[in-house]
Amino acid sequence: MLERYYYQPKTIDRIRANWLAPSIERYVEWMEKEGYSPRNFYRRVPILCHFGDYAQKNGAQSLEQAALLVEAFAKDWLSKHPPSNGSPLAAAKIMEDARNPVNQMFRLVVPNYTGGGRHTKPDPFRNEAPGFFTYLSQEKGLKPSTLFLYRHYLIRFSDFLSRQGILSLKEISVATLSAFVVDVAPKLSPNSRRNLCGTVKVFLRYCHRENILPNSLEQAVEMPQAYRLATLPRAIGWEDVRRMLDQVDRRSVKGRRDYAILLLLVTYGLRAHEVAALTLEDIDWQRDRLLVPERKAGHSTAYPLAGVVGKAILDYLQHGRPKTEDRHLFFRVLAPIVPIQSSAVSSCVVTYLHKAGITVYRAGSHTLRHTCIQHLVDADFPLKTVGDYVGHRSPSSTAIYTKIATEALRQVALGDGEDL
């Protein structure tokens, strides 16, 4: 495999003389399979060789021992290749460029290696409360997406305790919990504050149940008020939707993919994870239907496949989607060629809203979901119909959109509202 990219025998011999050579060659095979460009091989293989020399110099005798030196290697690499402008961001980029190929290689060759991924921090409090996430998944039946939020908030809690010098859960006091909420809450939205406090209360309740904490401290964490109808949906007008779609350059693979994603979001009001989870089987071309399985409400929805949406998807399938056995519909454009995540769907919306000069509070995929719902409400569809169309679990989730039924509210203000 190395012979495809390196023509001088002495270069290949030098790579194969490295004690990590088998792992490096396996990584090269993986990069080729995932569609990396040749320049990535020329840049990453030397870094892996340098890491092998560094790990051996520091006493590593196995892959598992070498894997513990990744962060130290990144710092050492930065010391030898400092940024010319001294920028902290540039320094972080240099460290990430050194760290990334090493972590990718170890994820291939070391079983259960989790280093270097986007969300790879270990479970918080795994030493003192090792069964908490098992309890959440098995006893409470929470979904992985909910477990991710629990992990996210508890990592914040764990980091706060570390900064305060608190090394054991038994050292937690009422004052500690109050200080944590005061420190973190101002940085969060009202709903996020409520989710944070709820997560900590569940964790404290579990710790008391398992005798990890001698006293029940959950009552010390007060749930902040979050009024359901206190805010307005962050929708945009239909003219803004057209301006946003006009920013997509459909001559490129990325543009064809993004155009199909944007149309799915604004036409059907789908959530980001629902778009990311779509497969080829979810498009029924014979019946012109779009199937959205496993929605948040616990059901599936079959939509008529709108002509403009179907045409955009077909354009991507014919001139953009990579040739792969994976049945997902949408894929990354750059290597590694893997299905997109929900975060990529939201980033897609943010990108084109920014290009169109449209300012929206907390822009993301839900901006287009809200826009779809507002368009249906303005068209005088019953709220029950609108809720069913976008997959709301409860009629109350749709009720907030009555606040943006502008024309209906104007009639109420101008008359007695009896016709409404």
C-alpha positions in Angstrom: 0.0 0.0 0.0 2.8 2.4 0.8 4.2 1.9 -2.7 1.2 3.8 -4.1 2.3 7.0 -2.5 6.0 6.8 -1.9 8.3 6.0 -4.8 11.7 6.0 -3.2 12.5 2.7 -1.6 14.5 4.4 1.2 11.4 6.3 2.2 9.3 3.1 2.4 12.1 1.4 4.3 12.2 4.2 6.8 8.5 4.0 7.5 8.6 0.2 7.8 11.5 0.4 10.2 9.2 2.3 12.6 7.9 0.0 15.4 4.3 1.3 14.6 4.7 0.3 10.9 1.9 -2.3 10.9 -0.5 0.1 12.4 0.6 2.9 10.1 0.0 0.7 7.0 -3.4 -0.2 8.3 -4.2 3.4 8.7 -3.0 4.2 5.2 -5.4 1.5 3.9 -8.2 3.0 5.9 -7.6 6.5 4.5 -7.6 5.2 0.9 -10.9 3.4 1.6 -12.4 6.5 3.0 -11.4 8.6 0.0 -8.7 10.9 1.5 -6.7 12.9 -1.1 -3.0 12.0 -1.6 -1.9 15.2 0.1 -3.3 13.8 3.4 -1.0 10.7 3.1 2.1 12.8 2.6 1.2 15.0 5.6 -0.1 12.4 8.1 2.3 9.5 7.6 5.4 11.5 8.7 3.5 12.6 11.8 2.7 9.0 12.7 6.3 8.1 12.2 7.4 10.9 14.5 4.9 9.8 17.1 6.2 6.2 16.9 9.7 7.6 17.6 8.4 9.8 20.4 6.5 6.9 22.1 9.4 4.5 21.9 11.7 7.2 23.3 9.3 7.6 26.2 9.3 3.9 27.1 6.1 2.7 25.3 6.3 -1.0 24.6 2.7 -1.7 23.5 0.0 0.1 21.5 -2.0 0.6 24.7 1.0 2.3 26.4 1.6 4.5 23.3 -2.0 5.6 23.3 -1.5 7.3 26.7 1.1 9.6 25.2 -1.0 11.3 22.5 -1.6 14.5 24.3 2.1 14.7 25.4 3.1 14.2 21.8 0.9 17.0 20.6 2.5 19.4 23.1 5.9 18.3 22.1 5.0 18.7 18.4 3.8 22.3 19.2 7.1 23.1 20.9 9.0 22.1 17.8 6.6 23.7 15.3 5.3 26.9 17.0 3.0 29.2 15.1 4.7 32.1 13.4 2.3 34.7 14.8 2.0 33.2 18.3 -1.8 33.0 18.1 -3.5 30.6 20.6 -5.9 29.5 17.9 -3.0 28.7 15.5 -1.3 26.8 18.3 -4.4 24.8 19.0 -4.7 24.0 15.3 -1.1 22.7 15.2 -1.7 20.5 18.1 -5.0 19.2 16.6 -3.2 18.4 13.3 -0.6 16.3 15.2 -3.2 14.7 17.5 -5.8 13.8 14.9 -4.1 11.2 12.7 -2.6 9.5 15.8 -6.1 9.2 17.4 -7.6 8.0 14.2 -4.9 5.3 13.9 -5.5 4.1 17.5 -9.2 3.9 16.9 -8.4 1.4 14.2 -5.9 -0.8 16.0 -6.7 -0.5 19.8 -10.0 -2.1 20.9 -12.4 0.2 22.6 -10.1 3.2 22.1 -12.2 6.4 22.4 -9.6 9.2 22.3 -9.8 12.0 19.9 -13.4 11.8 18.9 -15.7 14.9 19.1 -17.5 13.7 22.2 -15.0 11.3 23.7 -14.8 12.5 27.3 -15.4 9.5 29.6 -18.5 9.3 31.7 -18.4 11.8 34.5 -18.2 10.4 38.0 -17.5 6.9 36.6 -15.3 6.0 39.6 -17.7 7.0 42.4 -21.0 6.4 40.6 -20.2 3.8 37.8 -23.7 2.6 37.4 -25.5 5.9 36.8 -25.7 5.8 33.0 -26.7 2.1 33.1 -29.5 3.1 35.5 -30.6 5.8 33.1 -30.6 3.5 30.1 -31.9 0.3 31.6 -34.1 1.4 34.5 -35.4 4.7 33.2 -35.3 3.7 29.5 -33.7 6.9 28.2 -32.6 7.2 24.6 -28.9 7.7 23.6 -29.7 11.3 22.7 -31.0 12.0 26.2 -28.0 10.2 27.7 -25.8 12.5 25.7 -27.5 15.6 27.4 -27.1 14.0 30.8 -23.4 13.4 30.1 -23.0 17.0 28.8 -24.4 18.6 31.9 -22.7 16.3 34.4 -19.3 17.0 32.7 -19.9 20.7 33.5 -20.7 19.7 37.1 -17.6 17.6 37.3 -15.4 20.3 35.9 -16.8 22.8 38.3 -16.1 20.5 41.3 -12.5 20.0 40.1 -12.0 23.8 39.8 -13.2 24.1 43.4 -10.8 21.4 44.6 -13.6 19.0 45.5 -12.3 15.5 44.8 -15.1 13.4 46.2 -18.9 13.5 45.9 -19.0 13.2 49.7 -17.5 16.7 49.9 -20.5 18.3 48.1 -22.6 20.6 50.2 -25.6 22.8 49.7 -23.3 25.8 49.3 -21.4 23.9 46.6 -24.6 23.2 44.6 -25.7 26.8 44.9 -22.4 28.1 43.7 -22.5 25.8 40.7 -25.9 27.0 39.6 -24.9 30.6 40.1 -21.7 30.0 38.1 -23.2 28.1 35.1 -26.8 29.3 34.8 -26.2 32.8 33.4 -24.5 31.3 30.4 -27.5 29.1 29.5 -30.9 29.7 28.0 -33.9 29.3 30.3 -34.7 25.8 29.0 -31.0 24.7 29.3 -30.9 26.0 32.9 -33.9 23.9 33.7 -32.4 20.8 32.0 -29.1 21.4 33.9 -30.8 21.5 37.3 -33.0 18.6 36.5 -30.0 16.5 35.5 -28.1 17.3 38.7 -31.2 16.5 40.8 -31.6 13.1 39.2 -27.9 12.4 39.7 -28.0 13.4 43.4 -31.1 11.3 43.9 -29.4 8.3 42.5 -26.3 8.8 44.6 -28.4 9.0 47.7 -30.3 5.8 46.7 -27.0 4.0 46.2 -25.5 5.3 49.5 -22.9 7.2 47.6 -24.1 10.3 49.4 -25.1 10.1 53.1 -27.7 12.8 52.7 -30.2 13.6 50.0 -29.2 16.9 48.5 -31.5 17.1 45.5 -33.8 19.6 47.3 -30.9 22.0 47.4 -31.1 22.4 43.6 -34.2 24.5 42.8 -35.7 24.2 39.4 -35.8 27.6 37.7 -39.0 28.7 36.1 -39.3 28.2 32.4 -42.7 29.3 31.0 -43.7 27.2 28.0 -45.3 30.1 25.9 -42.9 32.8 27.1 -40.9 33.0 23.8 -41.6 33.3 20.1 -40.6 30.6 17.6 -37.6 31.8 15.7 -39.1 31.6 12.2 -38.2 33.5 9.1 -40.4 34.8 6.3 -40.9 32.9 3.0 -39.0 35.6 1.1 -36.0 35.0 3.4 -36.3 31.3 2.6 -36.0 32.0 -1.1 -33.0 34.3 -0.4 -31.3 31.6 1.6 -31.9 28.9 -1.1 -30.5 31.3 -3.7 -27.2 31.2 -1.8 -26.7 27.5 -2.5 -24.3 26.8 -5.4 -25.7 23.6 -6.8 -22.9 23.1 -9.3 -20.8 21.5 -6.5 -21.4 18.2 -4.6 -21.8 20.1 -1.4 -24.3 22.5 -2.9 -26.5 19.7 -4.3 -26.5 17.9 -0.9 -27.2 21.1 1.1 -30.0 22.2 -1.2 -31.8 18.9 -0.7 -31.3 19.1 3.0 -32.7 22.7 3.2 -35.7 21.8 1.2 -36.5 18.8 3.4 -36.3 21.0 6.5 -38.5 23.8 5.3 -41.0 21.7 3.3 -41.7 19.0 6.0 -40.5 20.7 9.2 -38.2 17.8 9.9 -35.8 17.8 12.8 -32.0 17.7 12.2 -31.6 14.2 13.5 -34.5 13.0 11.3 -32.8 14.3 8.2 -29.5 12.8 9.2 -31.1 9.4 9.8 -32.8 9.2 6.3 -31.9 6.2 4.2 -32.4 5.2 0.6 -35.3 3.0 1.7 -37.1 6.0 3.1 -37.7 7.4 -0.4 -40.5 5.6 -2.2 -40.0 6.7 -5.8 -42.8 4.5 -7.1 -45.5 6.0 -4.8 -43.8 9.4 -4.5 -43.6 9.2 -0.8 -41.1 10.2 1.9 -41.1 8.1 5.0 -39.7 9.5 8.3 -39.4 6.7 10.8 -38.9 6.8 14.6 -39.9 10.3 15.2 -39.8 12.0 18.6 -43.4 11.3 19.2 -42.7 7.5 18.8 -44.4 7.1 15.4 -43.5 7.2 11.7 -44.8 9.7 9.1 -45.3 9.2 5.4 -45.4 12.4 3.3 -46.2 13.0 -0.3 -42.8 13.6 -2.0 -43.0 17.1 -3.3 -41.7 17.5 -6.9 -39.0 20.1 -6.0 -37.7 18.0 -3.1 -37.7 14.8 -5.1 -35.8 16.5 -7.9 -33.2 17.9 -5.5 -32.7 14.5 -3.9 -32.4 12.8 -7.3 -29.8 15.4 -8.4 -27.7 14.6 -5.3 -28.0 10.9 -5.8 -26.9 11.1 -9.4 -24.2 13.7 -9.1 -23.1 13.9 -5.5 -23.7 10.9 -3.2 -20.6 8.7 -2.9 -20.6 5.1 -4.1 -20.9 3.2 -0.8 -22.7 0.2 0.6 -24.0 2.3 3.5 -27.7 3.0 3.0 -27.8 6.5 4.5 -29.0 9.2 2.2 -26.6 12.1 3.1 -22.8 11.9 3.5 -19.9 14.1 4.3 -18.3 15.7 1.3 -14.7 15.4 2.6 -13.0 12.3 3.9 -13.8 10.3 5.9 -16.8 9.6 3.8 -19.4 8.8 6.5 -23.1 9.7 7.0 -23.6 13.2 8.2 -24.6 13.9 11.8 -27.4 16.2 13.0 -24.9 18.9 13.9 -23.9 19.0 10.2 -27.6 19.6 9.3 -27.8 22.6 11.7 -24.5 24.0 10.5 -25.8 23.8 6.9 -28.7 26.1 7.8 -26.5 28.5 9.8 -24.1 28.8 6.9 -26.7 29.8 4.3 -28.6 32.1 6.6 -25.3 33.9 7.2 -24.6 34.1 3.5 -28.0 35.5 2.9 -27.5 38.1 5.6 -30.4 36.9 7.6 -30.1 37.3 11.4 -31.9 34.9 13.6 -31.7 34.3 17.3 -30.1 30.8 17.8 -30.1 30.0 14.1 -30.2 26.3 13.2 -32.3 23.5 11.7 -35.2 24.5 14.0 -35.3 27.9 12.3 -36.6 26.2 9.1 -38.9 23.8 11.2 -40.5 26.9 12.8 -40.8 28.5 9.4 -42.6 25.5 8.0 -45.0 25.5 10.9 -45.6 29.2 10.7 -46.4 28.9 7.0 -49.0 26.2 7.8 -50.5 28.3 10.5 -50.7 31.3 8.3 -52.5 29.1 5.7 -55.3 28.5 8.3 -54.6 24.8 8.8 -56.0 23.5 12.2 -53.4 23.3 14.9 -54.1 19.5 15.3 -53.3 19.0 11.6 -50.1 21.2 11.9 -49.0 19.2 14.9 -49.5 15.9 13.2 -47.7 17.1 10.1 -44.5 18.0 11.9 -44.6 15.2 14.5 -45.4 17.0 17.7 -46.0 14.8 20.7 -48.5 17.0 22.3 -51.0 19.7 21.0 -49.5 22.1 23.5 -46.3 22.0 21.5 -48.2 23.5 18.6 -50.1 26.1 20.7 -47.2 28.5 20.8 -47.6 29.2 17.1 -50.9 30.9 17.7 -48.7 33.8 18.9 -47.3 34.3 15.4 -50.6 33.9 13.5 -50.3 37.6 12.6 -53.3 38.1 10.5 -55.7 36.3 12.9 -54.4 38.3 15.8 -54.8 41.5 13.8 -58.5 40.7 13.3 -58.9 40.1 17.0 -57.3 43.5 17.7 -59.5 45.3 15.2 -62.8 43.6 15.9 -64.6 41.4 18.5 -63.0 38.2 17.2 -66.3 36.4 16.9 -65.6 35.1 13.4 -62.4 33.5 14.7 
